[in-house]
Amino acid sequence: MVLKEKLKNIKMGNDSAAGYLTKITNVRDELAMIGEAIPPTELVQIAVNGLPRSWMNFADGVCAREALPTWERFWDDCI
């Protein structure tokens, strides 16, 4: 439960896009090690929610899609 809360509280802040996404991936992997899988669409939603205001046009574009992208596609789009 602590790791899930940690995942939801990760914010981009002053990190680079790669640094921010790496933090999320690391916590996702920690959760996987204890048998708790996070669905890719939920991971994308968490990442979008942690983006700063300056990324809101990007976030709006991601959310406007018919279906959320995979984690890998989201990562590529951010970079």
N, C-alpha and C positions, 0 to 999 in steps of 0.2 A: 504494500500500500504506500509506503514511503517513496519507493522508486516511481510509482505512477504519479504521485504528487510532484515529485522532482521533475519528471518529464513535462508535466503540464505547466510548470512554473519557469521553464527555460525561456528566456527572452533574448533577442538578438543583441540589443544594446549596442556597444561599440565593436562587437565582433565582426569579422568578415563573414560573408555568406557561408563560405566553406567551414569556418570555425564554428559558426552557429549550428549548421547542419551536422557537423561532427559531434557536437555535444549531444544533440538529440539521438544520433545513431548510437553513441556510447551507452546512453541510458537504455535505449531499446534493446541493445545487446545484453546489458546487465539483467534486464527483465527476462529475456529469452533464456538466460542461464538458469533462472529459477523456475522455468516452465511457463512463464507468462508472455504470451504472444500478443503483440499490438498489431491490429490489422493495418495494412498500408494506408488505407484511406483515413483512418483515425490519426496516423502519424502525420500525414499531410495536413489535416485539420489543425493539429497541435502546432505544427510548424508555422502555418499561416497565422494562427492566433498570436504567436510570439514575435511576429514581424513588427518593426517600428512604423510609426506613422508615415515616414518617408517611403515606405514600400507599399502603401495602401493601393496604389494603382495596379501594381503587380498582383497583390492579394485579391483585388476585385476581379482581375482577369482570370486568375486560377479558379475562383469560386463561381464564375459565370459559365464555366465549361459545363457541358452536358454531364460529364462524369469527372470526378477528381482524378488527377494524374497519378501514376504509380510513384512510389518514393524516388526511384531512380530518375524518372522523367522530371519530377519536381526539382530534384537536386540539379539536374542539367539546366533547367529553366532558370533557377536562381543564380547559377554561376554564369 
